[in-house]
Structure formats: structure tokens, C-alpha cells
Amino acid sequence: MRVLYCDVDTLRADHTGPYGYRRAVTPNLDRLAAEGVVFDSCYCSDSPCAPSRAAWTSGQFGITTGAIANFGPATDIRMFERTRHGPFFGGHLYRNGMYTASISAFPERHLAYWFLGNFREWIKPSLSNGDDEDAATVTTVAVDWLRRHGREDNWFLHVHFWDPHIPYLEPQAWFDRAAGSGEPPSWPDEETIASHAELYGPHSALDLYEGDGTWSVPPPASPNPATMPDAVRNRVEFVRLVNGYDGAVMYWDHHLGILMDVLSELGVLEETAVVVASDHGESLGENGCYGDHPMANEASHHVPMIIRWPGVTDQLAEDRRHVSGLVYHLDLCPTICELLDIAVPAGWDGVSFAAGVRGHDLAGREHLVLSHGAYTYQRALRTPEHLYIRTLHPGCWRLEREQLYAIADDPHMTNDLVHDHERLAAELSGVLDEWRGRHATLSGPVPDPMEAARYEGPADAFAVGRYMSRLRHTGRAHLADDLERRLSQHWVTARRW
């Protein structure tokens, strides 16, 4: 069997056709989903980029691997944990007869060279967009690899697309196509956008850009005004941002179509499994953030998971093509192993959802724990009905210590219920405590990495003094005072979890 895994950076599930998006921006993904299975409630266990990929390639949560952040020591995996009981996913495939290869700039971008332990072959595409790689560049490399190796058997190819990550650098034609693809999302409305002026943080409505990395004053203009506004102060500017994001999604989807066509041309499409997923999502107004993924919330952690597996998914009835149960992104590791008839290592936290791929009933997990360690330190508990969030360190964001949302009815997290439903919040908090206590012991004497790192604050919440200065110099002194007060609260720096 051949497996093509398209790892799409920053792809919101609800901005794709298979997840019901009102705009027609993913025709090729739609075609794939029509022959596959869509997991409606898939979440990355850890965000953003580095901890998410650490989780799915190790099969373990960040609290165990130690990788909870995007840069610095908190990005590193505790390599001594990579034993025969918990091997890297790609290494496990290789030892069981699959040739593994990756096309990605991720390892170098995040200095996450442990990622290469998954692959026998790594190809880094050229950085055709300055610091980042264009989807066309990635596809050129992937097509070349497929033409050389596609007809061979037993390979797993990981293709990582940077689009649609900010700063939405797709060609103008794709921005225009997105703008004409249908009505933009109705949320947030003008009133909500206006209220976001009283929020703050990296990539908040009035602080979309850092400037020189130290929160320059005055705030800089957009680095790519064709697809991103200077700020989000009204619906017009929000729609431009969404058009930029959706245009980048369309641009990626076009290149997915190219890869599918090449597989067909080689005569192996019906013998190749294709998986599309994302490392994390993207906030487009949720919790006041625009164009980033800085929290353990619905927008940042809900990801697409679509699997087309020849001989398994092609004959399924339509009502078997969507699975609603909660699953983790890292559950993909044991799922692929089961579908390939490879034993699942005992040390992985992932649980196979291959039954759902085969069209059988799949209840999913009772709850999920979500962790974020870049702009903030947060852990959250996602149940089918609710999302409980605990903040260990707010970074530079206007966040409360606890939040509770009836997420099934409030997907954009507009109504915090933590004070109205204290008993429920306490119950979910207890479940989160139990999870943390159980998993923090799996690395022996090594502490919970998020607890250990919180004293310095999140790596991306840097230059706090400069950010406060920006707030004061832009008529928002009251917000600077609020941030200073929040950072002085005992729970931000105390040793209590």
C-alpha cells in the first residue's frame, strides 16, 4: 500500500467544503471526501506547529514528550523516551516495511530536527516566499518524487504545505476567486468587531503585526496589503482578511488536485491512500484573535481529518462518510498502522479510529485534553458539549484563569459560562486535574513541561514592556494597566498548577 499524507498548515476545518463551509473553496478536497471518510470532531492534542507534529509523530501528548512550544528548549522532544515501546511513527512504519519520506521545511523552520527521525528521506523545498515556501514550490518537489517513486510499493510520503499560514501570500488571482466564491462568514458582526478593540494581544484586532519583533510604535502597516488589512476595525477589513485566508486555502486545494492527478496519471491512485489533515486551525475573531492560533480553544485546535483508503472507503454508504465522535490528530498513527496491518506500539497515547474509516460505528473519546504553549500556556478539556479552558499563563492576552463555553451551540466562544455554571466548571476542572496527574508521571522525575516553563512565560509573549508601551502610545493606556494587573496575579507565577 502507498500512503500520501498532506499536512496542511493552519487549515480550519470549517473553511472547507467537507465541513460545511458556505463558500466553494475546496473542490479537490471535496472530491477526496466524497470517496473517503470525514472525521467531524478531530482535534490536535497540542498546538501550535512544533508541539502538534511532535504529538502525532511520537503518538504521545506534549506533557510526555516535553515538546509544548514552537521555539527554544520547550520545543525539544525528550529523546530518551523514544524507546521500542513508544517509537516515532515514521520509524515504526519503516521497521515494518514502509519506505518513509518527507517534503517539508518544518524541521529547519522550528529547529525541530527530531522530526527527521521519522523519515528515511527528507527533502527541504526552497523558501520561495522569503522565509516560507509557496505551495507551487512544494508541489513541484512532490510531483518529482512521485514520478520517480510513485509506482513503487509500500511508501509513506509526507507533504507539508505552508499555505494557508499567515501572511496569506497566495497570488492575487486566488484572493479574487475566494472573494467571488460565495458570501463570507456572517460572524463576527460589526458590533462584535467593535468590542474587540477592548481586547489585546499578539494578532488581536488592532495589533495584527509586531513590526520589528519588539512591538514597534506606531503599529506597522500590513506586510501584504493585497490580502491582509492593517487592522480589523470593521466588517470590510474582516472580509479582506477572510478573503486572504480563503484564497490561500483555494490555492493549496489547487495543488492537492495536481497531486491527485499525478497519482491518476501514474496509474496508482486506486492503490494509494490519501490523508489530509492539519497541525492546527486558525482564529478569525475567536477570543479577539485574527490570523493566528494562540490558545487552547476551538479555533486553534479543531482540524480537518479526511481519509480516502482504496478498498476500504470507496464503497461506503453516504451515511458512513462522516464520523462525529471526538478523536485526536495523534490517533492517526495507530489508525494507519491498523489499516496497514502493523502492530501498534504499547507506548503510544493514540487510539485507532480505523473502525470509523471502515464505516463501522465509532463512539469516539469521552473527552479530549488540548494544550497550547506558544503565545499562552493553556490546557483545555473538550467534551461533546463543552469546552473548559484553564490558563496557566496568559502571555500578553486578556484572558481569565478559567473559561467555559457551551461549544456545541457557541462555536465562536462568545459567552463565557464559567460563573453561571460553577459546578460544571469544577467537574471539568477535576477531570483535567486527573489527566494531568496521570500523564505527568509517565516521564518519571521529569516535571510537567508546561508547569516547568511557565515561570519564564510563553516564548512568543516576548517584549511585554514594549507591548505595554505600544498600548499606551496608541490611546489604550487602560489596556496596558489591565495587562500589568493580570500579569501580577498570583496564579500567573505561583507554583500551584
Buried (B, 14 or more C-beta within 10 A) or exposed (E): BBBBBBBBBBBBBBBBBBBEBBBBBBBBBBBBBBBBBBBBBBBBBBBBBBBBBBBBBBBBBBBBBBBBBBBEEBBBBBEEBBEEEBBBBBBBBBEEEBBBBBBBBBBBBBEBEBBBBBBBBBBBBEBBBEEBBBBBBBBBBBBEBBEEBBEEEEBBBBBBBBBBBBBBBBBEEBBEBBBEBEEBBEBBEEEBBEEBBBBBBBBBBBBBBBBEEBBBBEBBEBBEEBBBBBBBBEBEBBBBBBBBBBBBBBBBBBBBBBBBEBBEEBEBBEBBBBBBBBBBBBBBBBBBBBBBBBBBBBBBBBBBBBBBBBEBBEEBEEEBBBBBBBBBBBBBBBBBBBBBEBEBBEBBBBBBBBBBBBBEEBEBBEBBBBBBBBBBBBBBBBBBEBBBBBBBBBBBBBBEBBBBBBBEEBBBBBEBBBEEBEEBBEBBBEBBBEBBEEBBEBBEEBEBBBBBBBEEBBBBBBBBEBBBBBBBEBEBEEBBEBBEEBBEEEBBEEEEB
